Amino acid sequence: MRPLHSRMNVLAALTWLLLVPAVEGQNTALITLDQAIDLALLHNHSLKATRTLILQNQAQEITANLRPNPTFNFDSQFLPIFSPSDFSSNNLSEVQQFDTGIGYLFERGHKRQRRLQAARDQTAVTRAQISDAERTLTFNVAQQFVAVLLAESTLRFALLDLKSFQETVDIAQAQYKSGYISEGDYLKIKLQLLQFQTDVSSARLARVQALVGLRELLGYDAVPADYGVVGDLSYQPVQTKLEELQARALQERPDYRAAELGVTAAQSQILLAKANAKQDVDASVDYTHTSGQNSASFFVNFGLPIFNRNQGEIARTGYALTQAQEMQASTSDTVLSDVTDAYEALRSNDEVVQLYTSGYLKQAQDSRDISEYAYQRGATNLLDFLDAERSNRAIQLAYRQALSSYMTALEQLKEAVGTRNLP
């Protein structure tokens, strides 16, 4: 007779081949993690709505760069409205007065250039903020993708475990019919089958829910309803030191870059406020026809900066600069803290995964196989066999959860550093 452990390996391999199409549900579209991220960045409606802020800011740049419109004026005086009989060419030329002219507001202090620069600086801040929104979306997609991988791995294991235990039930049934075990032991084994069937149903539901959650992030129009994912739970060690990751985060994180650009934008606002303190000059030239005489007039007017020199706005923008500088320092602290938290979480999950792979997985499987072999030959009781079965199932599921937590922690570290390519 073939050893039980060998039979289990063969059964696992055959079941894997048979169950892969069932788990994937004959999907018409399979996507990898990188493809999922690309689809989300392209189709996610919330992100697309946020990106319109860049276009809005660019439109504000156009507004900021506009010059003042010239003004046109015209008037006609001494019209004989109440003496219609006096309307004549002589009256028009000798009595009535006509004035027409054009004026223009000359902006001083380089106001237009300061407005444009301030608008451009704000657009740069917005671009960095959009990049940060993309960073957050990328992590959410990766996290949900890992959830799908966990659900699929759990489903594969549940189906495999169900098939394996079904074989145990079949053997127990044959033993019961031959009188080798009691009816009570047979029923206890058969009742355990319910747990395995329930595990399969729960795993199927978890997989469907995980795929739905991922599709929401990708955009419902990005993938078909019966799509699936390509990949599996895996362990990828990270050897980089914390200090290196923190230094890189300060270079890569778009939220920190937005804070830096916020300081530049605040400085532009100060220059604009000072430019607005300069008094503009309103100049115009008029042509006048009065009682047969033609003449020209020139007018210039501007405010005297005695009371209003834009002192309040200049002071406010100065405080706004201080605020932006403090926000930059605060964001730097946040970046360093995020990287530290993510790094320590990854190390902790790494240790847990190492515990399972150091021997607990094999020991749980061996204990289950030995207990089954011994029970079938009467060397141990039913409770010991069922306990070993439950322990193996719990260890296997916990290992998959540990791998999922590790992969999620790795994605969290990538988000904290601000790059998908960790050294």
FENCORWO-V680087 format. One record per run of one state. SS is the DSSP state (a for helix, b for strand, c for the rest). FROM is the first residue (numbers start at 0). LEN is the number of residues. If there is no record, write none. Layout:
ss:SS from:FROM len:LEN
ss:SS from:FROM len:LEN
This chain:
ss:c from:0 len:3
ss:a from:3 len:21
ss:c from:24 len:5
ss:b from:29 len:2
ss:c from:31 len:1
ss:a from:32 len:11
ss:c from:43 len:1
ss:a from:44 len:20
ss:c from:64 len:6
ss:b from:70 len:7
ss:c from:77 len:6
ss:a from:83 len:3
ss:c from:86 len:2
ss:a from:88 len:6
ss:c from:94 len:2
ss:b from:96 len:10
ss:c from:106 len:4
ss:a from:110 len:67
ss:c from:177 len:5
ss:a from:182 len:36
ss:c from:218 len:9
ss:b from:227 len:2
ss:c from:229 len:12
ss:a from:241 len:11
ss:c from:252 len:1
ss:a from:253 len:23
ss:c from:276 len:4
ss:b from:280 len:10
ss:c from:290 len:2
ss:b from:292 len:10
ss:c from:302 len:8
ss:a from:310 len:66
ss:c from:376 len:5
ss:a from:381 len:36
ss:c from:417 len:6
